[in-house]
Structures are given as structure tokens and as C-alpha cells.
């Protein structure tokens, strides 16, 4: 049986694609090229389905949530706050999994940040 090798891309609608791309580059350091190609570091990726009525993604209109691995969650959240980003005050820790924090991008998409254990 053939199997997928990994996530090949994440595509999202945006009212202002250039501005949203700039936000991800300037606030999160996602250094994609002019075609959107970004070479991420190797590491774990979680693929999970949530119940349709979950509030974990923030707005009920949001059908998926992007999760980025980070080296230092506290430093990333401080960087985002310094740039005026909409950062949740709460963080969460799961034993053996790691720590989580959330930011909402300028288009209203909740993004999860994960510092693996």
C-alpha cells in the first residue's frame, strides 16, 4: 500500500494574502519563498480529528487549526505579544507531550504553538 510521506502544504483563504503571508513571516519567522515553499525542521507531526462541536479551534467557523512546533514557547509568545499579536493568556501543558499556546492571526485563524516535551 502506498502511504503519504508528510504534510506537503497548508493552504488557506485570505482577504489579503500578501498581508497574511507577511504576518506569518514577521511574527512567526516562517520564511517561505515567493512560491510559499518553506523547508521546516524535521520533527513530530500530529494528525488528529476532533469532534465537530469542539471549541479547541476557537471560532466554530474554523474547520482546521494549524499547529507549529517551537523551541521555546515562552519566548515565542513574548515575541508575538511584542508585535501586538492576539495571543491567548492561557497556556497548557500535557505530561509527556509538551506545552501549548495559541495566537490568532489577522484573518481570525487560531494557530497553536507547541513546544514538544
DAPEZI-V74683 format. One line per field, one symbol per residue. phi: phi as a letter, one per 30 degrees, with the letter a starting at -180 (. if undefined). psi: psi as a letter, one per 30 degrees, with the letter a starting at -180 (. if undefined). burial: # if it has 16 or more other C-alpha atoms within 10 Angstrom, else .. A space follows every 50 residues. Layout:
BEGIN
phi: ???
psi: ???
burial: ???
END
This chain:
BEGIN
phi: .dbdcldclbcbdbdbedddedddddccidcdddcidbcdddldbcbbcc edcdcddidddddbbdbcdbdbedddddddddciddcdddbbbbeickcb bbbcddcjddbccbced
psi: kkllfakflkkkkkeieeeeeeeeeeefgjilafggkkjlkkakkkjkkl kfgkgfgckffjflkkkkklejeeeeeeeeefggljkkfklkkkkfeakk lkkklfggkkkkkkjl.
burial: ...................##.#...##.##................... ......##........####..#..##..#....###...........## ###.##..########.
END
